[in-house]
Amino acid sequence: MAEILVALDRAAGRLVEQLVAGLRDGIRAGRIAGGTVLPPSRQLAAELRLSRGIVVEAYQQLVAEGYLLSRPGAGTWVAGGHAVADTPPAPEAEQPAVPDFDLTPGRPDLAAFPRTAWVAALRRVLSDLPHSDLGYGDPGGVPRFREEIAAYLRRVRAADATPDRVVAVNGSAHGLALGLQALYERGHRVLAVEDPSADRPRGMMAASGMRLIGVPVDESGLVVSELRRTDATVVFAGPAHQYPTGVVLAPARRAELIAWARAVDGMILEDDYDAEFRYDRDPVGCLQGMAPDRVLYLGTTSKSLAPSLRLGWAVAPPELGARMRGLRQDSDLGGSVLDHLAMAHLIAEGAYDRHLRTIRRRYRQRRDALLGGLAEELPGWKVRGVAAGLHVLVDLPEGSDEDALSAAAEARGVRVQPLGPLRFAPGPPGLVLGYAGLAPGRLVEAARRLGAAAGEC
């Protein structure tokens, strides 16, 4: 029979709860091991200078919780399986070393976030906001946000957007997940994805329950003739600037893709993730403007402002949009009213357009610097795609080992993205290089180190 040490604060009262907590903590910490026979209630009460009734009540509570076992004539003892003290802590995930030059694609220049403008927008919103609007908002987004987004998309993306078709989402990935769930409920089971394409969204695509199939991309974009050979009724595509190839869906292919959607009673999920950044000309209008009944348009501030905002929008056909709003209501009751209103204020006051003009110039300079460095150091490498976005795809010379080259580059402090993991089917080697986060001089140095790494492979 064990002696039990439990610290009690008599001045604090609630002695039953203190005793229960002390014994429970001792069992969980392993100080009172499983199988230990506890003193009879009368004896423990005397040792702790408590009334017997307090000890009896504490024992009963711990028996009810499963920490103690008790049987008339056999006493009270500690149940096994509760100690956690000896359980070795889970090993911390090893964090990759921070490279000198991180060319991982898909990341904007986070230092360019317009902090002053954002704070001013929030301050203005808070000063004008009625108390009643601090409650739960419309799960599809507050009306002012939807109005400003719809007007913005009509102006800069030639979208057929009205406030009632806009659904506020936590980034385009969230919009994709909601859209796929709604489409699955409507009976869609096969989802076509461009090959190659971003690997990150594929997890949520698979979680939708749909079967994924890859459809090749060539210099004119998604090969619709190959899409027609599949049994897909939903396709995820980036018509304005395909990731990672950087190609634009050709006009004839746009018409073909819409015709396919009508023929199969299908839906096109349009990923318009970085259309703000076209450097040689104005971007083409979005596909949604040509077929609003067959396109779910997905946009985001993750590239234009910052991923941490988790702020985006979907423009959906009425029935699909209504279901997506319902799913938001059922899952998270909608997004941040303050962030929605701040974004609406930035657009309405022209601050968002001014910010885009500034960073568009910056990103074009950085793209030019990287391409100049690659041309100098690696003239045999071919850069694909239009002058747009935050990344370039580089075709490597035939026979190159992209994984070996990536490892050699990492050893020299340059992190890159091999093309292979972004493919469904094997293909020629390549690298995807992001340039948004590095100044021009550093991009030139990164190209020099890439050249040195290529010389080793």
N, C-alpha and C positions, 0 to 999 in steps of 0.2 A: 504494500500500500504506500503510495507516494505522498511526500509532503508537497503542498501546492503553495507557491508564492504568487499572490495577486496584489498589485498595488491598488489601493482604494483611496479616494478623496472624500472623506466623510462630510466635509463642509459643502461639497457640491451636491450631495443628496443623490437620489435615483440609484441606490446601492445595488438593486437587483440588476439594472442595466449595466452598471460598472462591472459587476462580477461576471455576468454573461460575456461581456466584451473581453474581459481579461482572460477568462478560460478559453474562449474561442480563439483569441490571438495566440495564446500559448500552444494550442493544438495545431493551428495552421503554421506556426513558426517552427514546430517540431520540438519545442521545449517540453511538451507533454506528449509523449509518444503514443501511437496507437497501441491498444491493449493495456495501457496503464490503468490500474484500479484506483479510483478516487476515494478519498476518505468518506466515511459516512457523513451524512448532512450534519448531524449533531457535532461530530468531531471537528469538521471544517469550520462550522459556525463558531466553535470555541476558539480555534486557532486564529480566526480572522476577527474575533470579537464582534460577531454579527448575531442577529436573531436566527434561529434555525429556519424559520419560515422563508427568510431571504435566500438561504442556500437551497432549500427545497424548490423554490420557484425558479431559481437559476438553473438547477439541474434539469427540471422539467422542460424548460425552454430549449436547452441544448439537446435534450433527447428528441424533442420535436423537430429540431433542425438537422438531426442526424449526426451531430458531433459526438454524442454520448449514447451508450447503450445501458439499459437497466433491466434487471429481472429480480423479482422478489426472492429474497434469500441468497442471491448471488452478488448483490451490490450494484455499483455503477462503475463503468469503465469507458475508456476512450475508444471510439470507433476508428478503424483504420482508413487510410486513403485520403486523409485531409492535410497532412503535412506537406508544405511546399518549400520549406527552407532548404532541403537538400536537392531540390530540382535544379540542375544546372541552368543558368540563364541562356536564353536563346542567343546564338552568336549573332553579333551585329553584322548586317550586310556590308560587305566590303565596298567602300566607296572608291570609284575609279579616280585615279589621279587627275587633277585639273591640268589640261594641256596648256602649253604656251599659246597655241593658236587653235582655237576651237572652230572648225568649219562645219560643225554639225548643222544640217539644213533645218529650216523651219523656225528659226529663232529670230525675232526682231532685235533691234538695238534697244535694250531695256532702259539704257540711260537717256534715250530720247523721249521717254514718256512725258507728256506735257503736264507736269505736276502743278504748275501755277494755274494753268487754265482749268485743270480738273478741280482743284481746291476752290477756285473762284466759282465754278459751276455748282459745286456742292453747297457753298455758302449761300449763293443766290437761291438755290432750290429750297434750302432749309428756312431761309428768311420768308419765303412766299408760301410755304406748304401749310395748308390747314391741318390742324391736329387730327382731324378725322382721316386724313390720307396716310397717317402713320400706321394704320391697321393693315390687314392682309389686302393686297391689291388684286387686280384682275389676274388670274393665272396665266393669261396670254400676254400680259404686259399692260402697263398703265396707258390710257388712251393717248396722252401726249407723246410718249415714246413711239407708239405704233404709227401715229400721224407723221412724226418727223422721219422715221425710218422709211415709211412708204414714199414720202415726198423725195427723200434723198435717193432712193433706188430708182424712182422714175427719172430723176434728173441725171444721175451719173451712170446708171446701168441699163437704162431703157427698159426697166421692168414694168410689168403690168401689175403694179402693187397698189393696194388700197388698205387702209388701216384695219379693216375687218379680216383681211387675209394674212396679216402679220402676227406671228407668234414669237414672243420674247423667249429666248432660251439661254442656257448657261454655256455659251460657245457653240460652234457648229457641230461639235461631237454630240452634245446633248440633243440638238435638233435632229441629228441623224438617228440617234437611239429612239427618240419619240416617234419619228416618222416610220422607222422600220417596225416598231411595235404596232403602230396603227395599221400599216400595210399587211403585216402578218395576220392581224385580226380579220382583215378583208380577204384572206385566202392566198396571198402571194407567198410562194415558197422557194423561189430561186432568184438569187441576186447576182447580177453580173458586175464585175469590178474590172477597171482598166488594168492591163498588165504591161509594164510595171505600175505600181501605185504605192501610196503610203501604207506602211505596215501597221501603224498604230490603230487606225480605225477598224482593222479587221477583227479585233477581239469583240468589239461591240456588235459588229455585223454578224459574227458567228453566234453571239449571245441572243440575237433576235430569233434564232431558230431556222433562219433561211440557209439554204445551201449556197455556198459561194463558188463561182466559177470565174476564171480570168478570161478576158477578151483582149487581144493584142492591140497595141497602139503603134501607129507608124507616123511618118512625117506630117500627115494630115489629121492626126488625132485618132480617136476610137474607130476601129475598123467595124463599121456597122454591118457589113456583109457577114462577118464572123459572128457578130451578136445574133443575127437572124438564125444561125445554125443551132443556137442553144434553145433551151426551154425556159430561159429567164423571162420574167415579166417585170423586173425592176432592175435598173442599172444605176450605178454610182459613177459619176464622171465629172471632170473638170474642163468644161469647154473653153473657158477663157485662157487658161494657163495650166495645162495638165501637169500633175506632179507624178514623177519627177522629170519627165522628158522635156517639159517647157514648151511643148507644141500647142498651137491653137487649133481647135476643131474647125476644119474647113467649111465654107458655106454649104457646099453640096452635102457634106456629112451631117451638118446640123439639120437640114431638111430630111435627110434619110433617117436620122435618129428619132425625130418627131413622128415621122410616118410609121416607124417600127412601134413606137409607144401606142399609137392609135390602133395599129393592127392587132396587137396582143392585149389590148386593154390594160396597158402597163403604165409605169411611172418612172420618170427620170429624176434622180436625186442630183441636183446641180451643186457642186462644191465650188463656190466662188470665193475661195479662201484668201486670195491676194490680188484681186482685180484692180485695186487702187494703184498698183505699181507696174505700170507699163511705161517704158522709157523712150521708145522710138516713135510712138504714135498714141492716139487715144485707144483705149481697149475696146474690143468689140462688145456690143450689147449682150446682156445675159440671154440665155436660152429661154428663160421663163417668160420673157416678153413676147416670144413667138408662140408659145403654147402654154398659157397659164393653167390650163386644165390638165396638163400632163407632166408638169414639172413641180417638184418641191425644191425651192431655192433655199440654200443655206449660206448665210454670211456671218462674219465674226469680226470682233475687234482684236483678236489674238495676235494678228500680224500688224495691224495699224496702230494699236495702242499698247496692250500688254496681255499675255495669256492669263495673268492672275486675276484680271477683272471678271473672267468667266461671263462674258457678255456677247450675245449674238442674237440672230434673228432667223426665222424661217418665214418664207412666203409660200403659202399652200393653197391648193384648191379648197373651196369652202368646206366640203364634207371632211376632208382630211385634216384641215386646220382645226375644225371644231373638235375632232377626236383628240388631236394633239393637245389642245387646251384642256380637255377633260383629263387626259393622262397627267398633265402638270398638276391639275387640281388634286388628283388622287395620290400623287407621289410626293410633291413638295410644296404645294399651295402657291407656287409662283416664285418669281425671283425678287431681287432687291429693288424696291420702289425708288430708293434714293439714287442708285446707280442708273436706273432707267431714265430718271428725270435729269440727272447730270448729263448723260449722253445726249438726250434730246436738246438740252440747253446748248451744248457744244455745237451741235449741228445747226440749230436755229440762229445762233449768234455768229456763225461762220468760223468759229475757232477750230472745228474739226477739219474743214477744208484748208485752213492756213497751216495746220499741223501736217496734213498730208503733203502739201506743196513743199514744205521744208524737208521732210524725211525722204520724199521722192527724189529730190536733188541729191541728198546725201547717199542714198542707196545706189543711185546711178553712178556716182563717182566711185563708190566701192566696187561695184560690178566691173567698171572699166579698169580699175586698178588690178583686180584679180585676173581678168582676162589678159591684160597687158603683161602681167608677171608670168602667166602660163605660156603665152606666146613666146616670151623670151627664154624661159627655162625648158619648156616642154612643147616644142613646135609640132610634134607628132600627135599631140592630144587634140581631139576635135570636140569643141563645145557645141552642144545641141540646144535648140529652142530659141524663142524670141527674147528680145531684151526686155525682161519683165521679172517681177517677183523678187525673192530673197535668196535664190539659189541658182546654180547652173549644173547641168548634167554633162559630164565629160566622158566621151567614148575613148577607151584606152586602146592602144595598138593591139592588133590581133595576137593572141597568145599570152597576153599579160595576165598575171595572177592578181586579181584585185584584193584578195584577202592578204596576200603576202605584202603587197604594196601598202595597204592600210596599216598593217602591223609595223612596217618599216617607217611609215610616216609618223605613227604614234610614238615610236622610239625617238624620233627627232622633234617631238613636241607638237605635232600637227594631227588633229583628230578629223577624220573624214568618214563619210558614209559609203560603204561599198554598195553597188547596185544590186547584187545578187539577192539579198534578203527582201528586196522590194518586188521581186518577180514571182509570178506563179509558175512559169515555165523557164527553163534555163535559157540563157541568151549571152550575147557578147559582154565582155567585162566593161565596167564603168565605175565612176565615182560621182557622188552627189556632194557638191560643195556649197555650203552656206557662207554668205559674205556680209550679212547685215551688221554683225556685232563687232567688226574689226575695222580700224581706220585704214585708209589706203596704203600707207607705208607698211603696216603690219601684214596686210594681204600680199604685198609684193614679197615680203620676207617669207611668208608661208609658202608662196609659190616656189621660192628658191629652195626651201627645205624639201618640198615635194619633189623637186627635180633631183635633189641629192638622194632622196629615198628611192626614186625610180631608177637611179643609176645602180642601186644595190640589188635590184630584183631582175 
